[in-house]
Amino acid sequence: MDEPFSFELLAQNDYAPGQPIRVSFRLHNNGPRDAWVLTWYTPLEGIKGKIFDVTCSGQPVAYEGRLMKRGNPTADDYIHLGAGETASAEVDLAQAYQLRSCDPCVVRFSGALNDVVWEERQLPRIQDQHQQVSVKGNTISFHVGA
């Protein structure tokens, strides 16, 4: 059976040190039915936690961005993805990771959606009822340097 969701990361090949490192994220609903996806801990809400594994020249890069303490979500924390639809967002990795000159810089998304609801009437769910869904996608690499 096909995975209900997949993601795609897109980036340039080269970035200058100290400049924004913009990465695009696309989440695809591959399934035959509508879904409501909690955006928490995905690029769809920005970078508000350690959602990426980043290495620079083979060495792990520490996450230095915001950490969010959360209560229960509201319906506004979910996005609706119709069957076959895609949601997109762009984030700046330089806001959360110190990326000096390196080759390659490799970035992986955590690969998890914290909650997916298949019927709108179930929105929002309290954290104890969240149903995490794994999502597969690509890894990107690029050069940071002069």
TORVO-224170 format. One record per residue: x, y, z of N, C-alpha, C, O, CB in turn; residue number from 1; residue in three letters. Coordinates in nm, 2 decimals. Glycine has a CB too. Layout:
<pts>
(pt (X,Y,Z),(X,Y,Z),(X,Y,Z),(X,Y,Z),(X,Y,Z),NUM,ALA);
...
</pts>
This chain:
<pts>
(pt (0.08,-0.12,0.00),(0.00,0.00,0.00),(0.09,0.12,0.00),(0.19,0.13,0.07),(-0.10,0.00,0.12),1,MET);
(pt (0.05,0.22,-0.08),(0.12,0.35,-0.08),(0.11,0.42,0.05),(0.01,0.41,0.12),(0.07,0.43,-0.20),2,ASP);
(pt (0.21,0.50,0.08),(0.21,0.59,0.20),(0.11,0.70,0.18),(0.09,0.75,0.07),(0.35,0.65,0.22),3,GLU);
(pt (0.03,0.73,0.28),(-0.07,0.84,0.27),(-0.01,0.98,0.24),(-0.08,1.06,0.18),(-0.16,0.84,0.39),4,PRO);
(pt (0.11,1.00,0.29),(0.18,1.13,0.27),(0.32,1.11,0.22),(0.38,1.01,0.25),(0.17,1.22,0.40),5,PHE);
(pt (0.37,1.21,0.15),(0.51,1.22,0.12),(0.55,1.36,0.13),(0.47,1.45,0.12),(0.55,1.15,-0.02),6,SER);
(pt (0.68,1.39,0.14),(0.73,1.52,0.14),(0.85,1.54,0.04),(0.91,1.44,0.00),(0.77,1.57,0.28),7,PHE);
(pt (0.87,1.66,0.01),(0.98,1.70,-0.08),(1.05,1.82,-0.03),(0.98,1.92,0.01),(0.93,1.72,-0.23),8,GLU);
(pt (1.18,1.82,-0.01),(1.26,1.93,0.02),(1.33,1.98,-0.10),(1.38,1.90,-0.18),(1.36,1.90,0.14),9,LEU);
(pt (1.34,2.11,-0.12),(1.41,2.18,-0.23),(1.50,2.29,-0.18),(1.46,2.36,-0.09),(1.30,2.23,-0.34),10,LEU);
(pt (1.62,2.30,-0.24),(1.71,2.40,-0.20),(1.80,2.44,-0.32),(1.80,2.36,-0.42),(1.80,2.35,-0.08),11,ALA);
(pt (1.86,2.55,-0.31),(1.96,2.59,-0.41),(2.08,2.50,-0.40),(2.09,2.42,-0.30),(2.00,2.74,-0.40),12,GLN);
(pt (2.18,2.51,-0.49),(2.30,2.43,-0.48),(2.41,2.50,-0.39),(2.49,2.43,-0.33),(2.36,2.40,-0.62),13,ASN);
(pt (2.40,2.63,-0.39),(2.50,2.71,-0.32),(2.44,2.82,-0.24),(2.35,2.89,-0.29),(2.61,2.77,-0.42),14,ASP);
(pt (2.50,2.85,-0.12),(2.46,2.96,-0.04),(2.58,3.03,0.01),(2.69,2.97,0.03),(2.37,2.91,0.08),15,TYR);
(pt (2.57,3.16,0.04),(2.68,3.23,0.10),(2.67,3.23,0.25),(2.56,3.24,0.31),(2.68,3.38,0.05),16,ALA);
(pt (2.78,3.22,0.32),(2.78,3.22,0.47),(2.72,3.35,0.52),(2.74,3.46,0.47),(2.92,3.20,0.53),17,PRO);
(pt (2.64,3.34,0.63),(2.58,3.45,0.69),(2.45,3.50,0.62),(2.39,3.60,0.66),(2.68,3.56,0.69),18,GLY);
(pt (2.42,3.44,0.51),(2.30,3.48,0.43),(2.18,3.38,0.46),(2.21,3.27,0.51),(2.33,3.49,0.28),19,GLN);
(pt (2.06,3.42,0.43),(1.95,3.32,0.45),(1.97,3.19,0.37),(2.03,3.19,0.25),(1.82,3.38,0.40),20,PRO);
(pt (1.93,3.08,0.43),(1.94,2.95,0.36),(1.80,2.90,0.35),(1.75,2.83,0.44),(2.04,2.85,0.44),21,ILE);
(pt (1.73,2.94,0.24),(1.59,2.91,0.22),(1.57,2.77,0.16),(1.63,2.73,0.06),(1.53,3.02,0.13),22,ARG);
(pt (1.49,2.70,0.23),(1.46,2.56,0.19),(1.30,2.55,0.18),(1.23,2.60,0.26),(1.51,2.45,0.29),23,VAL);
(pt (1.26,2.49,0.07),(1.12,2.47,0.04),(1.08,2.33,0.09),(1.15,2.24,0.07),(1.08,2.50,-0.10),24,SER);
(pt (0.96,2.33,0.15),(0.90,2.20,0.19),(0.77,2.18,0.13),(0.68,2.28,0.13),(0.89,2.20,0.35),25,PHE);
(pt (0.74,2.07,0.07),(0.61,2.04,0.01),(0.56,1.91,0.07),(0.63,1.80,0.07),(0.62,2.03,-0.14),26,ARG);
(pt (0.44,1.91,0.13),(0.38,1.79,0.19),(0.26,1.75,0.09),(0.17,1.83,0.06),(0.32,1.82,0.33),27,LEU);
(pt (0.27,1.63,0.04),(0.17,1.58,-0.05),(0.07,1.48,0.02),(0.12,1.39,0.09),(0.24,1.51,-0.17),28,HIS);
(pt (-0.05,1.49,-0.01),(-0.15,1.40,0.04),(-0.17,1.30,-0.08),(-0.24,1.33,-0.18),(-0.29,1.47,0.08),29,ASN);
(pt (-0.11,1.18,-0.07),(-0.12,1.08,-0.17),(-0.24,1.00,-0.17),(-0.27,0.92,-0.26),(0.01,0.99,-0.16),30,ASN);
(pt (-0.32,1.01,-0.07),(-0.44,0.93,-0.04),(-0.56,0.97,-0.12),(-0.56,1.07,-0.18),(-0.47,0.92,0.10),31,GLY);
(pt (-0.66,0.88,-0.11),(-0.79,0.91,-0.19),(-0.89,0.99,-0.11),(-1.00,1.02,-0.15),(-0.85,0.78,-0.22),32,PRO);
(pt (-0.85,1.04,0.01),(-0.95,1.12,0.09),(-0.88,1.24,0.16),(-0.76,1.25,0.17),(-1.01,1.03,0.20),33,ARG);
(pt (-0.97,1.33,0.20),(-0.92,1.45,0.26),(-0.86,1.42,0.40),(-0.89,1.32,0.46),(-1.03,1.55,0.28),34,ASP);
(pt (-0.76,1.51,0.44),(-0.70,1.49,0.57),(-0.68,1.63,0.63),(-0.66,1.73,0.56),(-0.56,1.42,0.56),35,ALA);
(pt (-0.67,1.63,0.76),(-0.64,1.75,0.84),(-0.51,1.72,0.91),(-0.51,1.63,0.99),(-0.76,1.80,0.93),36,TRP);
(pt (-0.40,1.80,0.88),(-0.27,1.77,0.93),(-0.23,1.88,1.03),(-0.24,1.99,1.00),(-0.17,1.76,0.82),37,VAL);
(pt (-0.19,1.83,1.15),(-0.14,1.92,1.25),(0.00,1.97,1.20),(0.09,1.90,1.17),(-0.12,1.85,1.39),38,LEU);
(pt (0.01,2.11,1.20),(0.13,2.17,1.14),(0.25,2.17,1.24),(0.36,2.19,1.20),(0.11,2.31,1.09),39,THR);
(pt (0.22,2.14,1.37),(0.33,2.15,1.47),(0.44,2.06,1.43),(0.42,1.95,1.38),(0.27,2.10,1.60),40,TRP);
(pt (0.56,2.11,1.45),(0.69,2.03,1.43),(0.70,1.99,1.28),(0.76,1.89,1.25),(0.69,1.91,1.51),41,TYR);
(pt (0.65,2.07,1.19),(0.67,2.06,1.05),(0.71,2.20,1.00),(0.68,2.30,1.06),(0.55,2.00,0.97),42,THR);
(pt (0.78,2.21,0.88),(0.81,2.34,0.82),(0.68,2.42,0.79),(0.69,2.54,0.76),(0.89,2.32,0.70),43,PRO);
(pt (0.56,2.36,0.79),(0.44,2.43,0.76),(0.41,2.53,0.87),(0.33,2.62,0.84),(0.33,2.33,0.75),44,LEU);
(pt (0.47,2.53,0.98),(0.45,2.63,1.09),(0.58,2.71,1.10),(0.59,2.79,1.20),(0.41,2.56,1.22),45,GLU);
(pt (0.68,2.69,1.02),(0.81,2.75,1.04),(0.90,2.65,1.12),(0.87,2.53,1.13),(0.80,2.88,1.11),46,GLY);
(pt (1.01,2.70,1.17),(1.10,2.62,1.25),(1.08,2.65,1.40),(1.13,2.76,1.44),(1.25,2.64,1.21),47,ILE);
(pt (1.01,2.57,1.47),(0.98,2.59,1.61),(1.01,2.47,1.69),(0.95,2.44,1.79),(0.83,2.62,1.62),48,LYS);
(pt (1.12,2.40,1.65),(1.17,2.29,1.72),(1.27,2.22,1.63),(1.29,2.26,1.52),(1.05,2.19,1.76),49,GLY);
(pt (1.33,2.11,1.68),(1.44,2.04,1.61),(1.37,1.95,1.51),(1.36,1.83,1.54),(1.53,1.96,1.70),50,LYS);
(pt (1.33,2.00,1.40),(1.26,1.92,1.30),(1.35,1.87,1.19),(1.31,1.79,1.10),(1.14,2.00,1.24),51,ILE);
(pt (1.47,1.92,1.18),(1.57,1.88,1.08),(1.69,1.82,1.15),(1.73,1.86,1.25),(1.61,2.00,0.99),52,PHE);
(pt (1.75,1.72,1.08),(1.88,1.68,1.12),(1.97,1.74,1.01),(1.95,1.72,0.89),(1.89,1.52,1.11),53,ASP);
(pt (2.07,1.81,1.06),(2.16,1.89,0.97),(2.30,1.85,1.00),(2.35,1.85,1.12),(2.14,2.04,0.99),54,VAL);
(pt (2.38,1.82,0.89),(2.52,1.79,0.91),(2.60,1.89,0.82),(2.55,1.92,0.71),(2.56,1.64,0.88),55,THR);
(pt (2.71,1.93,0.86),(2.80,2.02,0.78),(2.93,1.95,0.77),(3.00,1.93,0.87),(2.81,2.16,0.85),56,CYS);
(pt (2.97,1.92,0.65),(3.10,1.85,0.62),(3.11,1.72,0.71),(3.22,1.69,0.76),(3.22,1.94,0.65),57,SER);
(pt (3.00,1.65,0.72),(2.99,1.53,0.80),(2.97,1.54,0.95),(2.96,1.44,1.02),(3.11,1.45,0.77),58,GLY);
(pt (2.97,1.66,1.00),(2.95,1.69,1.14),(2.81,1.74,1.18),(2.76,1.82,1.11),(3.06,1.78,1.20),59,GLN);
(pt (2.75,1.68,1.28),(2.62,1.73,1.32),(2.62,1.88,1.36),(2.72,1.93,1.42),(2.56,1.65,1.44),60,PRO);
(pt (2.52,1.95,1.32),(2.50,2.09,1.35),(2.39,2.11,1.46),(2.28,2.06,1.44),(2.47,2.18,1.22),61,VAL);
(pt (2.42,2.17,1.57),(2.33,2.18,1.68),(2.21,2.28,1.64),(2.23,2.38,1.57),(2.40,2.24,1.80),62,ALA);
(pt (2.09,2.24,1.68),(1.98,2.32,1.67),(1.99,2.44,1.77),(2.01,2.41,1.89),(1.84,2.24,1.68),63,TYR);
(pt (1.97,2.56,1.72),(1.98,2.68,1.81),(1.86,2.77,1.81),(1.86,2.88,1.85),(2.10,2.76,1.78),64,GLU);
(pt (1.75,2.71,1.75),(1.63,2.79,1.74),(1.54,2.78,1.86),(1.58,2.73,1.96),(1.55,2.75,1.61),65,GLY);
(pt (1.41,2.83,1.84),(1.31,2.83,1.94),(1.27,2.68,1.98),(1.26,2.60,1.89),(1.19,2.91,1.90),66,ARG);
(pt (1.24,2.67,2.10),(1.17,2.55,2.15),(1.03,2.58,2.20),(1.02,2.68,2.28),(1.26,2.47,2.26),67,LEU);
(pt (0.93,2.51,2.16),(0.80,2.55,2.19),(0.74,2.45,2.30),(0.75,2.33,2.28),(0.70,2.55,2.07),68,MET);
(pt (0.68,2.51,2.40),(0.61,2.43,2.50),(0.46,2.44,2.46),(0.41,2.56,2.44),(0.63,2.47,2.65),69,LYS);
(pt (0.39,2.34,2.44),(0.26,2.34,2.39),(0.15,2.28,2.48),(0.18,2.19,2.55),(0.26,2.27,2.25),70,ARG);
(pt (0.03,2.34,2.47),(-0.08,2.28,2.53),(-0.15,2.19,2.42),(-0.09,2.13,2.34),(-0.18,2.39,2.58),71,GLY);
(pt (-0.28,2.20,2.42),(-0.36,2.12,2.32),(-0.38,2.21,2.20),(-0.39,2.34,2.21),(-0.49,2.08,2.37),72,ASN);
(pt (-0.38,2.16,2.08),(-0.40,2.24,1.96),(-0.54,2.29,1.94),(-0.63,2.24,2.00),(-0.36,2.16,1.83),73,PRO);
(pt (-0.55,2.39,1.86),(-0.69,2.44,1.82),(-0.71,2.39,1.67),(-0.61,2.34,1.61),(-0.70,2.59,1.83),74,THR);
(pt (-0.83,2.41,1.62),(-0.85,2.37,1.48),(-0.76,2.45,1.39),(-0.73,2.40,1.28),(-1.00,2.39,1.45),75,ALA);
(pt (-0.73,2.57,1.42),(-0.64,2.65,1.34),(-0.50,2.60,1.33),(-0.43,2.64,1.24),(-0.64,2.79,1.39),76,ASP);
(pt (-0.46,2.51,1.41),(-0.33,2.45,1.41),(-0.32,2.34,1.30),(-0.21,2.28,1.28),(-0.29,2.40,1.54),77,ASP);
(pt (-0.43,2.30,1.24),(-0.44,2.20,1.14),(-0.46,2.26,1.00),(-0.52,2.37,0.99),(-0.55,2.10,1.17),78,TYR);
(pt (-0.40,2.20,0.90),(-0.43,2.24,0.76),(-0.51,2.13,0.69),(-0.49,2.02,0.72),(-0.30,2.28,0.68),79,ILE);
(pt (-0.60,2.18,0.61),(-0.68,2.08,0.53),(-0.60,2.05,0.40),(-0.56,2.14,0.33),(-0.82,2.14,0.50),80,HIS);
(pt (-0.58,1.92,0.37),(-0.52,1.88,0.25),(-0.62,1.78,0.18),(-0.64,1.67,0.23),(-0.38,1.80,0.28),81,LEU);
(pt (-0.68,1.83,0.07),(-0.77,1.74,0.00),(-0.69,1.63,-0.07),(-0.57,1.63,-0.08),(-0.84,1.82,-0.11),82,GLY);
(pt (-0.76,1.53,-0.11),(-0.70,1.41,-0.18),(-0.62,1.46,-0.30),(-0.67,1.54,-0.38),(-0.80,1.31,-0.23),83,ALA);
(pt (-0.49,1.43,-0.30),(-0.40,1.47,-0.41),(-0.34,1.61,-0.40),(-0.27,1.65,-0.49),(-0.48,1.46,-0.54),84,GLY);
(pt (-0.38,1.68,-0.29),(-0.33,1.82,-0.28),(-0.19,1.82,-0.21),(-0.15,1.73,-0.15),(-0.43,1.90,-0.20),85,GLU);
(pt (-0.13,1.94,-0.22),(0.00,1.97,-0.17),(0.00,2.10,-0.09),(-0.06,2.20,-0.13),(0.11,1.97,-0.28),86,THR);
(pt (0.06,2.10,0.03),(0.08,2.22,0.11),(0.23,2.25,0.10),(0.32,2.16,0.11),(0.03,2.20,0.26),87,ALA);
(pt (0.26,2.38,0.09),(0.40,2.42,0.08),(0.44,2.53,0.18),(0.36,2.61,0.22),(0.43,2.47,-0.06),88,SER);
(pt (0.57,2.53,0.21),(0.62,2.64,0.30),(0.77,2.65,0.27),(0.83,2.56,0.22),(0.59,2.60,0.45),89,ALA);
(pt (0.82,2.77,0.30),(0.96,2.80,0.29),(1.02,2.84,0.43),(0.95,2.92,0.49),(0.99,2.91,0.18),90,GLU);
(pt (1.13,2.78,0.47),(1.19,2.82,0.59),(1.34,2.86,0.57),(1.40,2.83,0.47),(1.19,2.70,0.69),91,VAL);
(pt (1.39,2.94,0.66),(1.53,2.98,0.66),(1.61,2.91,0.76),(1.60,2.93,0.88),(1.54,3.14,0.68),92,ASP);
(pt (1.69,2.81,0.72),(1.77,2.73,0.81),(1.86,2.81,0.89),(1.90,2.78,1.01),(1.84,2.62,0.74),93,LEU);
(pt (1.91,2.92,0.84),(2.01,3.01,0.91),(1.95,3.07,1.03),(2.02,3.12,1.12),(2.06,3.12,0.81),94,ALA);
(pt (1.82,3.07,1.05),(1.75,3.12,1.17),(1.77,3.03,1.29),(1.74,3.06,1.40),(1.61,3.16,1.15),95,GLN);
(pt (1.80,2.90,1.26),(1.80,2.80,1.37),(1.93,2.72,1.37),(1.95,2.64,1.47),(1.68,2.71,1.35),96,ALA);
(pt (2.01,2.73,1.27),(2.14,2.65,1.27),(2.25,2.75,1.22),(2.23,2.83,1.13),(2.13,2.53,1.17),97,TYR);
(pt (2.37,2.73,1.29),(2.49,2.81,1.25),(2.55,2.73,1.14),(2.62,2.63,1.16),(2.59,2.83,1.37),98,GLN);
(pt (2.54,2.78,1.01),(2.59,2.71,0.90),(2.70,2.80,0.83),(2.67,2.89,0.75),(2.48,2.68,0.79),99,LEU);
(pt (2.82,2.77,0.88),(2.93,2.84,0.82),(2.98,2.76,0.69),(2.90,2.67,0.65),(3.05,2.86,0.92),100,ARG);
(pt (3.09,2.79,0.64),(3.13,2.72,0.52),(3.14,2.57,0.54),(3.20,2.52,0.64),(3.27,2.77,0.48),101,SER);
(pt (3.07,2.50,0.45),(3.08,2.35,0.46),(3.04,2.30,0.32),(2.97,2.36,0.25),(2.99,2.30,0.57),102,CYS);
(pt (3.09,2.18,0.30),(3.05,2.11,0.18),(3.07,1.96,0.20),(3.18,1.91,0.23),(3.15,2.15,0.06),103,ASP);
(pt (2.96,1.88,0.20),(2.83,1.93,0.18),(2.76,1.96,0.31),(2.80,1.92,0.42),(2.75,1.83,0.10),104,PRO);
(pt (2.65,2.04,0.30),(2.55,2.05,0.41),(2.44,1.96,0.37),(2.38,1.97,0.27),(2.51,2.21,0.43),105,CYS);
(pt (2.40,1.87,0.46),(2.30,1.77,0.44),(2.18,1.79,0.53),(2.21,1.81,0.65),(2.35,1.62,0.45),106,VAL);
(pt (2.06,1.80,0.48),(1.94,1.83,0.56),(1.84,1.72,0.54),(1.81,1.68,0.43),(1.89,1.97,0.53),107,VAL);
(pt (1.79,1.67,0.65),(1.68,1.57,0.65),(1.57,1.62,0.74),(1.59,1.67,0.85),(1.73,1.43,0.70),108,ARG);
(pt (1.44,1.61,0.70),(1.33,1.64,0.78),(1.30,1.52,0.87),(1.33,1.40,0.84),(1.20,1.66,0.69),109,PHE);
(pt (1.25,1.54,0.99),(1.23,1.44,1.09),(1.14,1.32,1.04),(1.15,1.21,1.09),(1.17,1.50,1.22),110,SER);
(pt (1.05,1.35,0.95),(0.97,1.25,0.89),(0.85,1.20,0.96),(0.81,1.09,0.95),(1.06,1.13,0.86),111,GLY);
(pt (0.79,1.30,1.04),(0.67,1.26,1.12),(0.57,1.37,1.12),(0.61,1.49,1.13),(0.71,1.22,1.26),112,ALA);
(pt (0.45,1.34,1.11),(0.34,1.43,1.13),(0.28,1.39,1.27),(0.24,1.28,1.29),(0.23,1.42,1.01),113,LEU);
(pt (0.27,1.49,1.36),(0.23,1.46,1.49),(0.08,1.42,1.51),(0.05,1.35,1.60),(0.25,1.58,1.58),114,ASN);
(pt (0.00,1.46,1.42),(-0.14,1.42,1.42),(-0.21,1.44,1.29),(-0.19,1.54,1.22),(-0.22,1.50,1.53),115,ASP);
(pt (-0.28,1.34,1.24),(-0.36,1.35,1.12),(-0.50,1.30,1.15),(-0.52,1.20,1.21),(-0.30,1.26,1.01),116,VAL);
(pt (-0.60,1.39,1.11),(-0.74,1.36,1.13),(-0.80,1.34,1.00),(-0.78,1.41,0.90),(-0.81,1.48,1.21),117,VAL);
(pt (-0.89,1.24,0.99),(-0.95,1.20,0.86),(-1.09,1.25,0.85),(-1.15,1.24,0.74),(-0.94,1.05,0.84),118,TRP);
(pt (-1.15,1.30,0.96),(-1.28,1.35,0.96),(-1.28,1.49,1.03),(-1.24,1.50,1.15),(-1.38,1.26,1.02),119,GLU);
(pt (-1.33,1.59,0.96),(-1.32,1.73,1.02),(-1.39,1.74,1.15),(-1.35,1.82,1.23),(-1.38,1.83,0.92),120,GLU);
(pt (-1.49,1.67,1.17),(-1.57,1.68,1.30),(-1.48,1.64,1.42),(-1.52,1.66,1.53),(-1.69,1.59,1.29),121,ARG);
(pt (-1.37,1.57,1.40),(-1.28,1.53,1.51),(-1.18,1.63,1.55),(-1.11,1.62,1.64),(-1.21,1.40,1.46),122,GLN);
(pt (-1.19,1.75,1.48),(-1.09,1.86,1.51),(-1.14,1.94,1.63),(-1.26,1.95,1.65),(-1.07,1.95,1.39),123,LEU);
(pt (-1.05,1.99,1.71),(-0.91,1.95,1.73),(-0.90,1.83,1.83),(-1.00,1.81,1.90),(-0.82,2.06,1.77),124,PRO);
(pt (-0.80,1.76,1.82),(-0.78,1.65,1.92),(-0.68,1.69,2.03),(-0.59,1.76,2.00),(-0.73,1.52,1.85),125,ARG);
(pt (-0.71,1.64,2.15),(-0.61,1.67,2.26),(-0.49,1.58,2.24),(-0.49,1.48,2.17),(-0.68,1.64,2.40),126,ILE);
(pt (-0.38,1.63,2.29),(-0.25,1.56,2.27),(-0.25,1.41,2.30),(-0.19,1.33,2.22),(-0.14,1.62,2.35),127,GLN);
(pt (-0.32,1.37,2.40),(-0.33,1.23,2.43),(-0.39,1.14,2.32),(-0.38,1.02,2.32),(-0.40,1.21,2.56),128,ASP);
(pt (-0.47,1.21,2.23),(-0.54,1.13,2.13),(-0.47,1.15,1.99),(-0.51,1.10,1.89),(-0.68,1.18,2.11),129,GLN);
(pt (-0.35,1.22,1.99),(-0.28,1.24,1.86),(-0.24,1.10,1.80),(-0.20,1.01,1.87),(-0.16,1.33,1.88),130,HIS);
(pt (-0.25,1.10,1.67),(-0.21,0.98,1.59),(-0.10,1.02,1.50),(-0.12,1.07,1.39),(-0.33,0.91,1.52),131,GLN);
(pt (0.03,0.99,1.54),(0.14,1.03,1.46),(0.15,0.94,1.33),(0.12,0.82,1.33),(0.27,1.01,1.54),132,GLN);
(pt (0.19,1.00,1.22),(0.20,0.94,1.09),(0.34,0.96,1.04),(0.38,1.08,1.03),(0.09,0.99,0.99),133,VAL);
(pt (0.41,0.85,1.00),(0.54,0.87,0.94),(0.52,0.92,0.80),(0.42,0.88,0.73),(0.62,0.73,0.94),134,SER);
(pt (0.61,1.00,0.75),(0.61,1.05,0.61),(0.75,1.04,0.56),(0.85,1.07,0.62),(0.56,1.20,0.61),135,VAL);
(pt (0.76,0.99,0.43),(0.89,0.97,0.37),(0.91,1.08,0.27),(0.82,1.14,0.21),(0.90,0.83,0.30),136,LYS);
(pt (1.04,1.11,0.24),(1.07,1.21,0.14),(1.22,1.21,0.12),(1.29,1.11,0.16),(1.03,1.34,0.19),137,GLY);
(pt (1.27,1.31,0.06),(1.41,1.32,0.02),(1.50,1.39,0.12),(1.45,1.45,0.21),(1.42,1.39,-0.12),138,ASN);
(pt (1.62,1.37,0.10),(1.73,1.45,0.17),(1.79,1.54,0.07),(1.81,1.51,-0.04),(1.84,1.35,0.24),139,THR);
(pt (1.83,1.66,0.12),(1.89,1.76,0.03),(2.03,1.78,0.08),(2.07,1.76,0.20),(1.81,1.89,0.03),140,ILE);
(pt (2.11,1.82,-0.02),(2.25,1.87,0.02),(2.29,1.99,-0.07),(2.24,2.00,-0.18),(2.35,1.75,0.00),141,SER);
(pt (2.37,2.07,-0.01),(2.41,2.19,-0.08),(2.55,2.24,-0.02),(2.59,2.18,0.08),(2.31,2.30,-0.07),142,PHE);
(pt (2.60,2.34,-0.08),(2.73,2.39,-0.05),(2.71,2.53,0.02),(2.63,2.61,-0.03),(2.82,2.41,-0.17),143,HIS);
(pt (2.78,2.55,0.13),(2.77,2.69,0.20),(2.92,2.74,0.20),(3.01,2.68,0.26),(2.71,2.68,0.34),144,VAL);
(pt (2.94,2.84,0.13),(3.08,2.90,0.12),(3.09,3.01,0.02),(2.99,3.04,-0.05),(3.18,2.79,0.09),145,GLY);
(pt (3.21,3.06,0.01),(3.24,3.17,-0.08),(3.24,3.13,-0.22),(3.26,3.21,-0.31),(3.37,3.24,-0.04),146,ALA);
</pts>
